Amino acid sequence: MENVGLVLEGGGMRGLYTAGILDFFMEKNLYFPYVIGVSMGACNATSYLSRQIGRNKNVTIKYINDPRYIGYRNFLKCRSIFGIDFMYNEIPYRLEPFDFDTFFSCKEKFVIVATDCNTGKPIYFNKDEHKDILTIVRASSSLPFISPIVKYKDMCLLDGGISDSIPINKSIKDGNNKNVIILTRPKGYRKEPFKGKRILRRVYSNYDGLINSIENRYRMYNATLDYIEKLEKEKKVIVIRPKGNLKVGRIEKNKEKLQALYKTGYEDAKRQYEEVIKWIMM
């Protein structure tokens, strides 16, 4: 399998849909030579490439009601609703150990998308060029307003979805003429314009590029969806997406809803698996 990419959208807790799909792919030993992920999509990709079936599900659902994971008290410690030390130290090193050796030795290319706060443009990090992978994943997943800016080397970074929510163009630019895209919104969804411009300009007054990207994100996102639907009609991509509104928030804490979402992704992957394999081999 050559020149085939796997493109993973973010979406916060909606990413459990993606986790179900990737677990099914792992059970079938289906690994794409190129993987690019944004935000929760990047988080899911790490456990996919480390070959750890069920880890993404456990990391999210098992600890979702632990105040160290998500809780407003975390603002006192790290200016984030998410417990940064718990998520990126306690969980991967002790509670749900991440297999760093398998991850870094895997042959697949993995690209993580983050947003440069100064320019508002996407930055693409290749796992083979950066060893501090958890910091990069954290940057890609750091949502504006509820997470602090992540400093990495000489860069100030936030959520990759701000500047490149569904990085299909990057995958194509990197030479992939076929792509499987996993979305966390149903067909027909379109993003609305950002409404909190006043608070945006107050909070990020030193980052004009970031402000511009957040204000125009809906245009970029919707244009990308239009392009994906065009590629779909041309049989250049296969899209796996939920059929209906998932009714799961970005910071959903209802375990039953999250379990159901994971199962939906798993079943959708099972249903489309043969189609994906035939299309890849064409």
C-alpha positions in Angstrom: 0.0 0.0 0.0 1.7 3.2 -1.2 0.7 6.8 -1.4 -2.4 6.3 0.8 -3.1 8.7 3.6 -5.3 8.6 6.7 -6.6 12.0 7.6 -8.0 12.4 11.2 -10.2 15.3 12.2 -10.4 16.5 15.8 -13.6 17.3 17.7 -12.9 16.8 21.4 -14.8 14.0 22.9 -16.4 13.3 19.5 -13.0 11.8 18.8 -14.2 8.6 20.5 -16.0 7.9 17.2 -12.5 7.9 15.5 -11.1 5.8 18.4 -13.7 3.0 17.6 -12.7 3.1 13.9 -9.0 2.9 14.6 -9.5 0.0 17.0 -11.3 -2.0 14.3 -8.5 -1.1 11.8 -5.9 -2.4 14.3 -7.8 -5.6 14.8 -7.6 -6.1 11.1 -3.9 -5.1 11.1 -4.7 -2.2 8.7 -2.1 0.5 9.1 -1.8 3.3 6.6 1.7 4.4 5.5 0.9 8.1 6.2 -1.2 9.4 9.0 -2.0 13.1 9.7 -4.0 14.1 12.7 -5.4 17.3 14.3 -6.2 17.8 18.0 -8.1 14.7 19.3 -7.4 13.1 15.9 -3.7 13.4 16.7 -4.3 11.9 20.2 -6.1 8.9 18.6 -3.3 8.5 16.1 -0.6 8.0 18.7 -2.3 4.9 20.2 -3.1 3.7 16.7 0.6 3.9 15.7 1.8 2.3 19.0 -0.6 -0.6 18.3 -2.5 -0.3 21.5 -6.0 -1.4 20.9 -8.5 0.1 23.3 -6.1 2.6 24.8 -7.9 5.7 23.5 -11.2 4.4 24.8 -9.7 3.8 28.2 -7.9 7.1 28.5 -11.0 9.0 27.8 -13.9 7.1 29.3 -12.2 5.6 32.4 -11.1 9.0 33.6 -13.7 11.4 32.2 -15.3 12.1 35.6 -12.0 12.4 37.5 -11.6 16.1 38.4 -7.9 15.7 37.6 -8.8 15.0 34.0 -11.5 17.7 33.4 -12.5 20.3 36.0 -12.6 24.0 36.5 -10.3 23.6 39.5 -7.5 22.8 37.1 -7.5 26.5 36.1 -5.9 27.2 39.5 -3.0 25.0 38.7 -2.4 25.3 34.9 -4.9 27.8 33.5 -6.7 25.0 31.7 -10.0 23.1 32.2 -7.9 20.0 31.5 -5.4 18.6 34.0 -2.3 18.9 31.9 0.0 17.0 34.3 -2.6 14.3 34.8 -3.2 13.9 31.1 0.3 14.1 29.8 2.3 12.7 32.6 0.2 10.6 35.0 -1.8 8.8 32.4 0.8 8.0 29.7 3.6 7.1 32.1 1.7 5.3 34.9 -2.1 4.7 34.6 -2.3 3.8 30.8 1.3 3.4 29.8 2.0 4.6 26.3 4.3 2.4 24.2 6.9 4.9 23.1 9.2 2.3 21.7 6.6 0.8 19.3 5.4 4.3 18.4 8.8 5.7 17.5 9.9 2.5 15.7 6.8 2.1 13.6 7.5 2.6 9.8 4.4 4.8 9.2 4.9 8.6 8.7 2.9 10.6 11.2 2.2 14.3 11.0 0.7 16.4 13.8 -0.9 19.8 13.0 -0.7 22.7 15.4 -1.4 26.4 15.0 1.3 29.1 15.2 -0.2 31.8 17.4 2.0 34.6 15.9 1.1 33.9 12.2 -2.2 32.0 12.6 -0.8 29.4 10.1 -0.6 25.7 10.6 2.7 24.0 11.5 3.2 20.4 10.6 5.3 18.3 12.9 6.8 14.9 11.7 7.2 12.4 14.5 10.6 11.3 13.0 12.0 14.8 13.6 10.6 15.6 17.1 11.0 13.4 20.1 8.9 15.4 22.5 5.8 14.0 21.0 3.5 14.5 24.0 4.2 18.3 24.0 3.3 18.5 20.3 0.1 16.5 20.8 -0.8 18.7 23.7 -0.2 21.8 21.5 -2.4 20.4 18.7 -5.2 19.7 21.3 -5.0 23.0 23.3 -8.3 24.7 22.6 -8.4 28.5 22.7 -9.8 30.1 25.8 -9.8 26.9 27.9 -6.2 25.9 27.5 -3.0 27.9 27.7 -0.7 28.6 24.8 1.9 25.8 24.5 5.6 26.9 24.2 7.7 24.5 22.1 11.2 25.6 21.2 10.7 29.2 19.9 7.0 28.7 19.0 3.7 29.6 20.6 1.2 27.0 19.7 -2.5 26.2 20.0 -5.1 23.8 18.6 -4.3 22.6 15.0 -8.0 22.8 14.1 -7.9 26.6 14.2 -5.8 26.7 11.0 -6.2 23.3 9.3 -9.1 21.4 10.8 -9.1 18.6 8.2 -5.6 18.5 6.6 -6.5 16.8 3.4 -4.5 19.3 1.3 -1.3 18.6 3.3 -1.7 14.9 2.8 -2.1 15.4 -1.0 0.8 17.8 -1.1 2.9 15.1 0.7 2.2 12.7 -2.2 -0.9 10.7 -1.2 -3.2 10.3 -4.2 -5.7 8.3 -2.2 -6.9 9.3 1.3 -9.2 7.8 3.9 -10.7 10.7 5.9 -12.4 10.2 9.2 -14.7 13.0 10.2 -16.6 13.5 13.4 -19.5 15.5 11.9 -22.3 14.1 9.7 -22.5 14.9 6.0 -24.1 18.3 5.3 -22.7 19.9 8.5 -21.3 23.4 8.1 -19.6 25.6 10.7 -21.2 28.9 11.8 -19.2 32.2 12.0 -17.4 32.8 15.3 -19.4 35.0 17.6 -17.1 36.0 20.4 -15.0 38.5 18.6 -14.8 41.0 21.4 -13.5 38.5 24.0 -11.2 37.0 21.3 -9.5 40.3 20.7 -9.2 40.9 24.4 -7.7 37.5 25.3 -5.3 37.2 22.4 -4.5 40.9 21.8 -0.9 40.2 21.1 -1.6 37.6 18.4 -3.2 39.2 15.3 -2.5 36.1 13.2 -4.3 33.9 15.6 -7.3 36.3 15.9 -7.6 36.3 12.1 -7.5 32.5 11.8 -10.1 32.0 14.5 -12.5 34.6 13.0 -12.1 33.0 9.6 -12.0 29.4 10.6 -15.6 28.7 9.6 -14.7 29.8 6.0 -11.7 27.5 5.8 -13.5 24.6 7.4 -16.6 24.8 5.1 -14.4 25.2 2.0 -12.5 22.1 3.0 -15.7 20.1 3.4 -16.8 21.3 0.0 -13.5 20.2 -1.5 -13.8 16.8 0.3 -17.2 16.2 -1.1 -15.8 17.0 -4.6 -13.0 14.5 -4.1 -15.5 11.9 -2.8 -17.6 12.2 -6.0 -14.4 11.8 -8.0 -13.6 8.6 -6.0 -10.3 10.1 -4.8 -11.1 9.8 -1.2 -13.2 7.6 1.1 -14.9 9.4 4.0 -16.0 7.6 7.1 -18.4 9.9 9.1 -21.3 9.5 11.4 -24.7 9.3 9.7 -26.4 11.6 12.1 -25.8 14.3 14.7 -23.8 12.6 17.5 -25.3 14.8 20.2 -22.0 14.6 22.0 -20.4 17.8 23.1 -16.7 18.7 22.7 -16.3 18.2 26.5 -18.9 15.5 27.0 -18.8 13.7 30.4 -21.7 11.2 30.0 -20.1 7.8 29.9 -23.1 6.1 28.3 -23.0 8.6 25.4 -19.3 8.2 25.0 -19.5 4.4 25.0 -22.2 4.5 22.4 -20.1 6.9 20.3 -17.1 4.6 20.4 -19.3 1.6 19.4 -20.8 3.7 16.5 -17.3 4.3 15.1 -16.4 0.7 15.5 -19.5 -0.5 13.7 -19.1 2.1 10.9 -15.6 0.9 10.3 -16.7 -2.7 10.2 -19.5 -1.8 7.7 -17.1 0.1 5.4 -14.0 -2.0 5.8 -14.4 -4.1 2.6 -15.1 -1.0 0.6 -12.0 0.6 1.9 -9.8 -2.4 1.2 -11.1 -2.8 -2.4 -10.6 0.9 -3.1 -7.1 1.0 -1.7 -6.1 -2.0 -3.9 -7.6 -0.5 -7.1 
